[in-house]
Amino acid sequence: AMSNASLFDLPPAPHHFSPEHEAFRATVRSFAEREIAPFAAEWDEAGTFPRSLYAKAAAIGLLGMGYPEEYGGTPADPMFSVIAAEELARAGTGGVQASLGSLHIGLPPVIALGSPALKARIVPPVLRGEKIAALAITEPGGGSDVAALRTTARLQSDEGGAHYVVDGEKTFITSGLRADFITVAVRTDPGSRGAAGISLLLVDGDTPGLERSELKKTGWWASDTAHLRFEGCRVPASNLLGGPGQTEGQGFRAIMRNFNHERLVMAASAVGYAQA
């Protein structure tokens, strides 16, 4: 059997990476070898990993790569994500990698469609590893058919101001149990049963009416995977991810754009796990 240490002795993939890419590869490989691989079996058996790992990942630039500098990120081309995915996979614990990387599917819609105030509140602490971000799309009855989602968000106004009332369920949500910020796909136009009626809302993890339960899995044991239930959750209207005009119905396109990068990273991870 190959030891964990020898996994990290494999040569770099034979691609035309720049010196900056290869320096980053060496940093991530060392991080995975030092901070993850020795604990892989222990964390899988425990079904979780220390929250402190997020701050350690942030310190080497893993969390902020590709995000605007004004929010604490580091501009980076997509190949940096590919390298990170492959190198983290060498540690042999998909659960840790999945949860550690949930911000990369939860934050992009916030960056693309959130108001300046919302981005300033949400993005910096996540990139510092102080807060955790997640994405909630999949529903118990919908599978990957995004346009069929049933979770609703009804706009209301009262003495507390304009807000959405969210009702519905999400499942298989990575980082769903301990996420501080959840980007949630909702149907804001009940009259539209297709893609046009879908929006994204940023829901704070401590919102009253949000219930979370742990899902047991056959793999990725260390990942935080949850079933979410929204019952009358009041979400400020300013948390709508609606672009410059803060308009509803912008969610489907943002979700599809998210999938492109996610699929690329998953493919790179698969290469890393095959090597491991």
HELIX and SHEET records of a PDB file:
HELIX    1   1 ASN A    4  LEU A    7  1                                   4    
HELIX    2   2 PRO A   19  PHE A   31  1                                  13    
HELIX    3   3 ALA A   32  ILE A   36  3                                   5    
HELIX    4   4 ALA A   37  PHE A   39  5                                   3    
HELIX    5   5 ALA A   40  ALA A   46  1                                   7    
HELIX    6   6 SER A   52  ALA A   59  1                                   8    
HELIX    7   7 GLU A   69  TYR A   71  5                                   3    
HELIX    8   8 PRO A   78  ALA A   89  1                                  12    
HELIX    9   9 GLY A   94  LEU A  100  1                                   7    
HELIX   10  10 LEU A  103  GLY A  106  1                                   4    
HELIX   11  11 PRO A  108  LEU A  113  1                                   6    
HELIX   12  12 PRO A  116  LEU A  127  1                                  12    
HELIX   13  13 VAL A  146  ALA A  148  5                                   3    
HELIX   14  14 ALA A  195  GLY A  197  5                                   3    
HELIX   15  15 ALA A  237  ASN A  239  5                                   3    
HELIX   16  16 GLY A  251  GLN A  275  1                                  25    
SHEET    1   A 3 ALA A 133  ALA A 136  0                                        
SHEET    2   A 3 PHE A 181  ARG A 187  1                                        
SHEET    3   A 3 ILE A 198  ASP A 204 -1                                        
SHEET    1   B 4 THR A 152  ASP A 158  0                                        
SHEET    2   B 4 GLY A 161  THR A 174 -1                                        
SHEET    3   B 4 THR A 225  PRO A 236 -1                                        
SHEET    4   B 4 LEU A 210  GLU A 214 -1                                        
END                                                                             
